[in-house]
């Protein structure tokens, strides 16, 4: 057990030192980058980088995150996911949020990049990487996401069963929508790969 703890500690110290040296030591690189074993740093993977630039360009032009994910799926752009089921709106949002694309990779943050605006970065380490977009373009995306925040959910208790009801057909949870509960399996964005959607009918909220 002591030897195991010693190995873990040495590995952690080695990883931290590589971070401080400006090298990559965190496993799978972000989408748009690959790992160069010779320099131990991230380099641009052009086949994915052009997709990232396309996302930023379309978002800056006014396209929604959902619209971008749909256009990528329609064009057959493969997503780097475990199941390879296409692009999700949340995945596009993570690309928009990640400062790595303006040339600043944040490591040792102990939280998902989607929570970057809420996490404690006091112990985080920044690494300079080749940018895929300019800082100005990246900031345009941040400003737009702040402006386009979704309307806050109803807090008056009208949808008491939200998060508690599960569809007996497909297993997805139910969401509140226009005085009804609707199975998330019916929603188009849940099936980016074109899989058949659930046919469970809407349930009236009052019922």
Phi and psi in degrees as GROMACS dihedral restraints (atoms count N, CA, C in turn):
[ dihedral_restraints ]
;  ai    aj    ak    al  type     phi  dphi    fc
    3     4     5     6     1   -62.5    20    10
    4     5     6     7     1   -43.2    20    10
    6     7     8     9     1   -63.3    20    10
    7     8     9    10     1   -40.1    20    10
    9    10    11    12     1   -61.3    20    10
   10    11    12    13     1   -46.2    20    10
   12    13    14    15     1   -63.2    20    10
   13    14    15    16     1   -36.1    20    10
   15    16    17    18     1   -65.9    20    10
   16    17    18    19     1   -41.0    20    10
   18    19    20    21     1   -64.3    20    10
   19    20    21    22     1   -43.4    20    10
   21    22    23    24     1   -60.7    20    10
   22    23    24    25     1   -43.4    20    10
   24    25    26    27     1   -65.8    20    10
   25    26    27    28     1   -42.0    20    10
   27    28    29    30     1   -65.5    20    10
   28    29    30    31     1   -40.0    20    10
   30    31    32    33     1   -63.0    20    10
   31    32    33    34     1   -43.7    20    10
   33    34    35    36     1   -63.5    20    10
   34    35    36    37     1   -44.0    20    10
   36    37    38    39     1   -64.3    20    10
   37    38    39    40     1   -38.7    20    10
   39    40    41    42     1   -65.5    20    10
   40    41    42    43     1   -40.9    20    10
   42    43    44    45     1   -64.7    20    10
   43    44    45    46     1   -43.0    20    10
   45    46    47    48     1   -62.8    20    10
   46    47    48    49     1   -37.7    20    10
   48    49    50    51     1   -67.5    20    10
   49    50    51    52     1   -37.6    20    10
   51    52    53    54     1   -65.1    20    10
   52    53    54    55     1   -38.4    20    10
   54    55    56    57     1   -59.1    20    10
   55    56    57    58     1   -47.7    20    10
   57    58    59    60     1   -65.2    20    10
   58    59    60    61     1   -25.9    20    10
   60    61    62    63     1   -83.9    20    10
   61    62    63    64     1     1.1    20    10
   63    64    65    66     1    82.3    20    10
   64    65    66    67     1    19.5    20    10
   66    67    68    69     1  -102.1    20    10
   67    68    69    70     1   163.2    20    10
   69    70    71    72     1   -92.2    20    10
   70    71    72    73     1   133.2    20    10
   72    73    74    75     1  -148.7    20    10
   73    74    75    76     1    35.7    20    10
   75    76    77    78     1  -122.9    20    10
   76    77    78    79     1    27.9    20    10
   78    79    80    81     1    83.2    20    10
   79    80    81    82     1  -131.3    20    10
   81    82    83    84     1   -69.1    20    10
   82    83    84    85     1   126.7    20    10
   84    85    86    87     1   -66.7    20    10
   85    86    87    88     1   160.0    20    10
   87    88    89    90     1   -63.3    20    10
   88    89    90    91     1   155.9    20    10
   90    91    92    93     1   -57.6    20    10
   91    92    93    94     1   130.2    20    10
   93    94    95    96     1   104.6    20    10
   94    95    96    97     1    -7.0    20    10
   96    97    98    99     1  -131.3    20    10
   97    98    99   100     1   159.8    20    10
   99   100   101   102     1  -135.4    20    10
  100   101   102   103     1   166.0    20    10
  102   103   104   105     1   -99.2    20    10
  103   104   105   106     1   128.4    20    10
  105   106   107   108     1   -96.8    20    10
  106   107   108   109     1   109.4    20    10
  108   109   110   111     1   -64.0    20    10
  109   110   111   112     1   -30.5    20    10
  111   112   113   114     1   -66.9    20    10
  112   113   114   115     1   -44.8    20    10
  114   115   116   117     1   -98.1    20    10
  115   116   117   118     1   -12.0    20    10
  117   118   119   120     1    61.9    20    10
  118   119   120   121     1    30.0    20    10
  120   121   122   123     1  -128.1    20    10
  121   122   123   124     1   167.9    20    10
  123   124   125   126     1   -82.2    20    10
  124   125   126   127     1   139.9    20    10
  126   127   128   129     1  -127.8    20    10
  127   128   129   130     1   159.4    20    10
  129   130   131   132     1   -71.8    20    10
  130   131   132   133     1   131.8    20    10
  132   133   134   135     1  -102.4    20    10
  133   134   135   136     1    98.6    20    10
  135   136   137   138     1   -59.8    20    10
  136   137   138   139     1   -33.8    20    10
  138   139   140   141     1   -62.4    20    10
  139   140   141   142     1   -30.9    20    10
  141   142   143   144     1   -95.5    20    10
  142   143   144   145     1   -30.7    20    10
  144   145   146   147     1   -61.5    20    10
  145   146   147   148     1   -37.5    20    10
  147   148   149   150     1   -66.7    20    10
  148   149   150   151     1   -29.0    20    10
  150   151   152   153     1   -70.8    20    10
  151   152   153   154     1   -40.4    20    10
  153   154   155   156     1   -61.7    20    10
  154   155   156   157     1   -46.0    20    10
  156   157   158   159     1   -62.8    20    10
  157   158   159   160     1   -37.4    20    10
  159   160   161   162     1   -62.2    20    10
  160   161   162   163     1   -43.0    20    10
  162   163   164   165     1   -59.1    20    10
  163   164   165   166     1   -48.9    20    10
  165   166   167   168     1   -63.9    20    10
  166   167   168   169     1   -40.3    20    10
  168   169   170   171     1   -63.9    20    10
  169   170   171   172     1   -45.1    20    10
  171   172   173   174     1   -68.9    20    10
  172   173   174   175     1   -37.3    20    10
  174   175   176   177     1   -68.0    20    10
  175   176   177   178     1   -41.5    20    10
  177   178   179   180     1   -64.7    20    10
  178   179   180   181     1   -27.5    20    10
  180   181   182   183     1   -82.2    20    10
  181   182   183   184     1    -2.6    20    10
  183   184   185   186     1   110.2    20    10
  184   185   186   187     1    -1.6    20    10
  186   187   188   189     1   -73.8    20    10
  187   188   189   190     1   144.4    20    10
  189   190   191   192     1   -77.9    20    10
  190   191   192   193     1   163.5    20    10
  192   193   194   195     1   -61.3    20    10
  193   194   195   196     1   -41.3    20    10
  195   196   197   198     1   -65.0    20    10
  196   197   198   199     1   -41.7    20    10
  198   199   200   201     1   -62.1    20    10
  199   200   201   202     1   -37.9    20    10
  201   202   203   204     1   -65.9    20    10
  202   203   204   205     1   -44.7    20    10
  204   205   206   207     1   -62.3    20    10
  205   206   207   208     1   -39.5    20    10
  207   208   209   210     1   -65.6    20    10
  208   209   210   211     1   -41.8    20    10
  210   211   212   213     1   -66.8    20    10
  211   212   213   214     1   -35.6    20    10
  213   214   215   216     1   -65.7    20    10
  214   215   216   217     1   -40.6    20    10
  216   217   218   219     1   -68.3    20    10
  217   218   219   220     1   -39.5    20    10
  219   220   221   222     1   -65.6    20    10
  220   221   222   223     1   -32.0    20    10
  222   223   224   225     1   -85.8    20    10
  223   224   225   226     1     0.6    20    10
  225   226   227   228     1    72.5    20    10
  226   227   228   229     1    26.3    20    10
  228   229   230   231     1   -74.9    20    10
  229   230   231   232     1   118.2    20    10
  231   232   233   234     1   -70.0    20    10
  232   233   234   235     1   138.3    20    10
  234   235   236   237     1   -96.3    20    10
  235   236   237   238     1   146.7    20    10
  237   238   239   240     1   -89.7    20    10
  238   239   240   241     1    72.9    20    10
  240   241   242   243     1  -120.0    20    10
  241   242   243   244     1   165.1    20    10
  243   244   245   246     1   -61.6    20    10
  244   245   246   247     1   -41.7    20    10
  246   247   248   249     1   -98.0    20    10
  247   248   249   250     1    -7.6    20    10
  249   250   251   252     1    60.2    20    10
  250   251   252   253     1    39.3    20    10
  252   253   254   255     1   -94.1    20    10
  253   254   255   256     1    21.0    20    10
  255   256   257   258     1    97.0    20    10
  256   257   258   259     1   179.0    20    10
  258   259   260   261     1   -85.1    20    10
  259   260   261   262     1   136.9    20    10
  261   262   263   264     1  -108.3    20    10
  262   263   264   265     1   154.8    20    10
  264   265   266   267     1   -57.7    20    10
  265   266   267   268     1   -39.0    20    10
  267   268   269   270     1   -64.9    20    10
  268   269   270   271     1   -34.9    20    10
  270   271   272   273     1   -66.6    20    10
  271   272   273   274     1   -39.8    20    10
  273   274   275   276     1   -65.1    20    10
  274   275   276   277     1   -40.3    20    10
  276   277   278   279     1   -61.1    20    10
  277   278   279   280     1   -39.9    20    10
  279   280   281   282     1   -64.2    20    10
  280   281   282   283     1   -36.2    20    10
  282   283   284   285     1   -65.4    20    10
  283   284   285   286     1   -40.7    20    10
  285   286   287   288     1   -65.3    20    10
  286   287   288   289     1   -34.7    20    10
  288   289   290   291     1   -80.1    20    10
  289   290   291   292     1   -30.1    20    10
  291   292   293   294     1   -70.8    20    10
  292   293   294   295     1   119.4    20    10
  294   295   296   297     1   -71.6    20    10
  295   296   297   298     1    -5.5    20    10
  297   298   299   300     1   -60.0    20    10
  298   299   300   301     1   -29.8    20    10
  300   301   302   303     1   -76.4    20    10
  301   302   303   304     1   -12.1    20    10
  303   304   305   306     1   -99.3    20    10
  304   305   306   307     1     3.1    20    10
  306   307   308   309     1   107.2    20    10
  307   308   309   310     1    11.9    20    10
  309   310   311   312     1  -128.5    20    10
  310   311   312   313     1   103.4    20    10
  312   313   314   315     1   -91.5    20    10
  313   314   315   316     1   128.1    20    10
  315   316   317   318     1  -103.6    20    10
  316   317   318   319     1   117.6    20    10
  318   319   320   321     1  -119.3    20    10
  319   320   321   322     1   172.0    20    10
  321   322   323   324     1    56.7    20    10
  322   323   324   325     1    39.8    20    10
  324   325   326   327     1   -99.7    20    10
  325   326   327   328     1   -16.0    20    10
  327   328   329   330     1    55.6    20    10
  328   329   330   331     1    34.0    20    10
  330   331   332   333     1  -161.6    20    10
  331   332   333   334     1   155.7    20    10
  333   334   335   336     1   -67.4    20    10
  334   335   336   337     1   146.9    20    10
  336   337   338   339     1   -61.2    20    10
  337   338   339   340     1   -23.9    20    10
  339   340   341   342     1   -64.1    20    10
  340   341   342   343     1   -19.3    20    10
  342   343   344   345     1  -101.9    20    10
  343   344   345   346     1    19.9    20    10
  345   346   347   348     1   -58.9    20    10
  346   347   348   349     1   -32.2    20    10
  348   349   350   351     1   -80.5    20    10
  349   350   351   352     1    -4.4    20    10
  351   352   353   354     1  -118.8    20    10
  352   353   354   355     1    -9.9    20    10
  354   355   356   357     1   -87.5    20    10
  355   356   357   358     1   159.0    20    10
  357   358   359   360     1   -85.0    20    10
  358   359   360   361     1   113.8    20    10
  360   361   362   363     1  -101.9    20    10
  361   362   363   364     1    16.9    20    10
  363   364   365   366     1   -64.7    20    10
  364   365   366   367     1   -30.3    20    10
  366   367   368   369     1  -105.5    20    10
  367   368   369   370     1     4.4    20    10
  369   370   371   372     1   -73.9    20    10
  370   371   372   373     1   157.2    20    10
  372   373   374   375     1  -123.0    20    10
  373   374   375   376     1   135.5    20    10
  375   376   377   378     1  -102.4    20    10
  376   377   378   379     1   140.0    20    10
  378   379   380   381     1  -123.4    20    10
  379   380   381   382     1   132.3    20    10
  381   382   383   384     1   -78.7    20    10
  382   383   384   385     1   128.8    20    10
  384   385   386   387     1  -130.9    20    10
  385   386   387   388     1   163.2    20    10
  387   388   389   390     1   -62.8    20    10
  388   389   390   391     1   123.8    20    10
  390   391   392   393     1   -73.5    20    10
  391   392   393   394     1   150.0    20    10
  393   394   395   396     1  -100.3    20    10
  394   395   396   397     1   -24.7    20    10
  396   397   398   399     1  -135.7    20    10
  397   398   399   400     1   162.4    20    10
  399   400   401   402     1   -73.7    20    10
  400   401   402   403     1   159.9    20    10
  402   403   404   405     1   -62.7    20    10
  403   404   405   406     1   -32.8    20    10
  405   406   407   408     1   -64.1    20    10
  406   407   408   409     1   -44.8    20    10
  408   409   410   411     1   -64.6    20    10
  409   410   411   412     1   -41.8    20    10
  411   412   413   414     1   -62.7    20    10
  412   413   414   415     1   -40.2    20    10
  414   415   416   417     1   -69.1    20    10
  415   416   417   418     1   -33.2    20    10
  417   418   419   420     1   -59.2    20    10
  418   419   420   421     1   -41.6    20    10
  420   421   422   423     1   -64.7    20    10
  421   422   423   424     1   -40.6    20    10
  423   424   425   426     1   -64.7    20    10
  424   425   426   427     1   -43.3    20    10
  426   427   428   429     1   -63.3    20    10
  427   428   429   430     1   -39.8    20    10
  429   430   431   432     1   -69.4    20    10
  430   431   432   433     1   -37.7    20    10
  432   433   434   435     1   -66.2    20    10
  433   434   435   436     1   -34.4    20    10
  435   436   437   438     1   -68.0    20    10
  436   437   438   439     1   -38.6    20    10
  438   439   440   441     1   -70.6    20    10
  439   440   441   442     1   -36.2    20    10
  441   442   443   444     1   -97.4    20    10
  442   443   444   445     1    27.1    20    10
  444   445   446   447     1   -60.6    20    10
  445   446   447   448     1   141.6    20    10
  447   448   449   450     1   -64.4    20    10
  448   449   450   451     1   153.6    20    10
  450   451   452   453     1   -60.7    20    10
  451   452   453   454     1   138.3    20    10
  453   454   455   456     1   -62.5    20    10
  454   455   456   457     1   143.4    20    10
  456   457   458   459     1   -64.9    20    10
  457   458   459   460     1   156.1    20    10
  459   460   461   462     1   -63.3    20    10
  460   461   462   463     1   122.9    20    10
  462   463   464   465     1  -106.6    20    10
  463   464   465   466     1    16.4    20    10
  465   466   467   468     1   -93.9    20    10
  466   467   468   469     1     8.9    20    10
  468   469   470   471     1    77.6    20    10
  469   470   471   472     1    18.7    20    10
  471   472   473   474     1   -69.7    20    10
  472   473   474   475     1   -31.7    20    10
  474   475   476   477     1  -110.4    20    10
  475   476   477   478     1    75.8    20    10
  477   478   479   480     1   -68.7    20    10
  478   479   480   481     1   -23.2    20    10
  480   481   482   483     1   -98.3    20    10
  481   482   483   484     1     2.1    20    10
  483   484   485   486     1   -63.2    20    10
  484   485   486   487     1   130.1    20    10
  486   487   488   489     1    87.1    20    10
  487   488   489   490     1    -5.9    20    10
  489   490   491   492     1  -111.3    20    10
  490   491   492   493     1   -20.6    20    10
  492   493   494   495     1   -99.7    20    10
  493   494   495   496     1   131.9    20    10
  495   496   497   498     1  -119.2    20    10
  496   497   498   499     1   139.0    20    10
  498   499   500   501     1   -68.7    20    10
  499   500   501   502     1   130.4    20    10
  501   502   503   504     1   -79.5    20    10
  502   503   504   505     1    -7.4    20    10
  504   505   506   507     1   -94.2    20    10
  505   506   507   508     1   -52.7    20    10
  507   508   509   510     1  -112.4    20    10
  508   509   510   511     1   -14.7    20    10
  510   511   512   513     1    93.5    20    10
  511   512   513   514     1    -6.7    20    10
  513   514   515   516     1   -74.9    20    10
  514   515   516   517     1   157.0    20    10
  516   517   518   519     1   -79.4    20    10
  517   518   519   520     1   165.6    20    10
  519   520   521   522     1   -96.2    20    10
  520   521   522   523     1   144.2    20    10
  522   523   524   525     1  -117.3    20    10
  523   524   525   526     1   156.8    20    10
  525   526   527   528     1   -84.9    20    10
  526   527   528   529     1   135.5    20    10
  528   529   530   531     1  -157.6    20    10
  529   530   531   532     1   112.1    20    10
  531   532   533   534     1    51.1    20    10
  532   533   534   535     1    59.4    20    10
  534   535   536   537     1    63.9    20    10
  535   536   537   538     1    20.1    20    10
  537   538   539   540     1  -136.3    20    10
  538   539   540   541     1   163.1    20    10
  540   541   542   543     1  -104.5    20    10
  541   542   543   544     1   134.4    20    10
  543   544   545   546     1  -127.8    20    10
  544   545   546   547     1   137.9    20    10
  546   547   548   549     1   -66.8    20    10
  547   548   549   550     1   130.8    20    10
  549   550   551   552     1   -64.3    20    10
  550   551   552   553     1   -20.8    20    10
  552   553   554   555     1   -68.2    20    10
  553   554   555   556     1   -13.3    20    10
  555   556   557   558     1   -82.9    20    10
  556   557   558   559     1   -23.1    20    10
  558   559   560   561     1   -75.5    20    10
  559   560   561   562     1   140.2    20    10
  561   562   563   564     1   -64.7    20    10
  562   563   564   565     1   -37.7    20    10
  564   565   566   567     1   -69.9    20    10
  565   566   567   568     1   -13.4    20    10
  567   568   569   570     1   -77.1    20    10
  568   569   570   571     1   -18.8    20    10
  570   571   572   573     1  -124.6    20    10
  571   572   573   574     1    68.3    20    10
  573   574   575   576     1   -65.4    20    10
  574   575   576   577     1   -17.4    20    10
  576   577   578   579     1   -91.1    20    10
  577   578   579   580     1     5.4    20    10
  579   580   581   582     1    85.8    20    10
  580   581   582   583     1    10.0    20    10
  582   583   584   585     1   -61.5    20    10
  583   584   585   586     1   154.5    20    10
  585   586   587   588     1   -63.0    20    10
  586   587   588   589     1   138.0    20    10
  588   589   590   591     1   -88.6    20    10
  589   590   591   592     1   156.2    20    10
  591   592   593   594     1   -66.1    20    10
  592   593   594   595     1   148.3    20    10
  594   595   596   597     1  -109.8    20    10
  595   596   597   598     1    13.5    20    10
  597   598   599   600     1   -60.5    20    10
  598   599   600   601     1   129.9    20    10
  600   601   602   603     1   -69.3    20    10
  601   602   603   604     1   159.9    20    10
  603   604   605   606     1   -63.8    20    10
  604   605   606   607     1   147.4    20    10
  606   607   608   609     1  -114.7    20    10
  607   608   609   610     1   127.4    20    10
  609   610   611   612     1   -64.6    20    10
  610   611   612   613     1   136.0    20    10
  612   613   614   615     1   -59.6    20    10
  613   614   615   616     1   -43.7    20    10
  615   616   617   618     1   -63.3    20    10
  616   617   618   619     1   -38.2    20    10
